[in-house]
């Protein structure tokens, strides 16, 4: 269902983020393999960034900021940030957004029963089978029953 199919009385509880896409359940499901792969890459990048940050802190206890090894680690961390931004942009371009890195959870804006909702997926789930209303939140997920 598309955004223009929202019920006229169904006001959004908060504005959608700039550039957010509203997708059908079919589009969300079609993008799930790529979105879950990007999430796994981001989880690994998060771990690497954490390790690099710790290493950088230890190095700065011993060396100046201009020391070659400090600069090398800082440059690597900067490249990781650039890759992170590109990965998040890729998710956004297919309509997905990260809700949680650990445990891994993704969401897509969509319309269910003529009201704005979020299709919800968590690592370990085979498909997108859940949704919740924007005003409700993840703990109130409901099964997505299709007619």
C-alpha positions as CSV (number, residue, x, y, z in Angstrom):
1,X,0.0,0.0,0.0
2,X,1.2,3.5,-0.8
3,X,1.3,6.6,1.3
4,X,-1.5,8.1,-0.7
5,X,-3.7,5.2,0.4
6,X,-3.6,6.3,4.1
7,X,-6.9,6.9,5.7
8,X,-7.6,10.7,5.7
9,X,-8.1,10.7,9.5
10,X,-4.9,8.8,10.0
11,X,-2.6,11.6,11.1
12,X,1.1,10.7,11.6
13,X,2.1,10.8,15.2
14,X,5.5,12.4,14.1
15,X,6.9,13.5,10.8
16,X,8.8,11.0,8.7
17,X,12.6,11.7,8.6
18,X,13.8,13.6,5.6
19,X,14.2,11.4,2.6
20,X,12.4,8.4,4.3
21,X,10.7,6.1,1.8
22,X,7.4,4.5,2.3
23,X,7.4,1.0,0.8
24,X,5.0,-1.9,0.3
25,X,5.5,-5.1,2.1
26,X,6.6,-6.7,-1.2
27,X,9.3,-4.0,-1.6
28,X,10.4,-4.4,1.9
29,X,10.6,-8.2,1.6
30,X,12.5,-7.9,-1.8
31,X,15.1,-5.7,-0.1
32,X,15.5,-7.8,3.0
33,X,18.4,-10.0,1.7
34,X,20.5,-6.9,0.8
35,X,19.4,-5.0,3.9
36,X,20.3,-7.9,6.2
37,X,23.7,-8.2,4.5
38,X,24.4,-4.5,5.0
39,X,23.4,-4.8,8.6
40,X,25.9,-7.6,9.1
41,X,28.6,-5.5,7.5
42,X,27.7,-2.5,9.7
43,X,27.9,-4.8,12.8
44,X,31.4,-5.9,11.9
45,X,32.4,-2.3,11.1
46,X,31.1,-1.2,14.5
47,X,33.3,-3.8,16.2
48,X,36.3,-2.7,14.2
49,X,35.7,1.0,14.9
50,X,35.5,0.2,18.6
51,X,38.8,-1.7,18.4
52,X,40.4,1.1,16.4
53,X,39.2,3.7,18.9
54,X,40.6,1.8,21.8
55,X,43.9,1.4,19.9
56,X,44.0,5.1,19.1
57,X,43.5,6.0,22.8
58,X,46.4,3.7,23.8
59,X,48.6,5.1,21.1
60,X,47.9,8.7,22.1
61,X,49.0,7.9,25.7
62,X,52.4,7.2,24.2
63,X,52.8,9.2,21.1
64,X,51.9,12.6,19.6
65,X,49.1,13.0,17.2
66,X,51.6,13.3,14.3
67,X,53.3,10.0,15.0
68,X,53.1,7.9,11.8
69,X,51.3,5.0,13.5
70,X,48.8,7.2,15.2
71,X,48.1,8.9,11.9
72,X,47.8,5.5,10.2
73,X,45.2,4.2,12.7
74,X,43.3,7.5,12.6
75,X,43.2,7.4,8.8
76,X,41.9,3.8,8.9
77,X,39.2,4.9,11.3
78,X,38.3,7.8,9.0
79,X,37.9,5.4,6.1
80,X,35.7,3.2,8.2
81,X,33.4,6.1,8.9
82,X,33.2,6.9,5.2
83,X,32.3,3.3,4.5
84,X,29.7,3.3,7.3
85,X,28.0,6.4,5.9
86,X,27.9,4.8,2.4
87,X,26.3,1.6,3.9
88,X,23.7,3.6,5.8
89,X,22.9,5.5,2.7
90,X,22.4,2.2,0.8
91,X,20.0,1.0,3.5
92,X,18.1,4.3,3.3
93,X,17.9,4.1,-0.5
94,X,16.0,0.8,-0.3
95,X,13.7,2.1,2.4
96,X,15.3,0.3,5.4
97,X,16.5,1.8,8.6
98,X,18.5,0.4,11.5
99,X,16.7,0.2,14.8
100,X,19.3,-1.7,16.7
101,X,22.7,-3.0,16.0
102,X,22.7,-5.6,18.8
103,X,20.4,-7.3,18.5
104,X,20.2,-6.5,14.8
105,X,16.8,-5.0,13.9
106,X,15.6,-3.3,10.7
107,X,12.4,-1.4,9.9
108,X,10.7,-0.1,6.8
109,X,8.0,2.6,6.7
110,X,4.8,1.2,5.2
111,X,1.0,1.3,5.3
112,X,-1.1,-1.4,7.0
113,X,-4.9,-1.1,7.1
114,X,-4.7,2.4,5.7
115,X,-2.5,3.6,8.6
116,X,1.2,4.4,8.8
117,X,3.2,1.5,10.3
118,X,6.7,0.1,10.4
119,X,7.4,-3.3,9.0
120,X,9.8,-5.0,11.4
121,X,12.5,-7.6,11.1
122,X,15.1,-8.9,13.6
123,X,18.1,-11.1,13.1
124,X,17.1,-14.7,13.2
125,X,13.7,-14.1,11.6
126,X,13.3,-15.7,8.2
127,X,11.1,-13.0,6.7
128,X,9.4,-9.7,7.5
129,X,6.3,-11.0,9.4
130,X,5.7,-8.2,11.9
131,X,4.7,-4.6,12.0
132,X,3.7,-2.0,14.5
133,X,2.1,1.4,14.4
134,X,4.4,4.5,14.5
135,X,2.8,5.5,17.8
136,X,3.2,2.1,19.5
137,X,6.8,1.0,19.3
138,X,8.7,-2.3,18.8
139,X,7.3,-4.1,22.0
140,X,3.8,-3.9,20.5
141,X,4.7,-5.8,17.3
142,X,1.8,-7.6,15.7
143,X,1.9,-10.4,13.1
144,X,1.6,-9.2,9.6
145,X,-1.5,-11.1,8.3
146,X,-2.0,-10.6,4.6
147,X,-5.4,-11.0,2.9
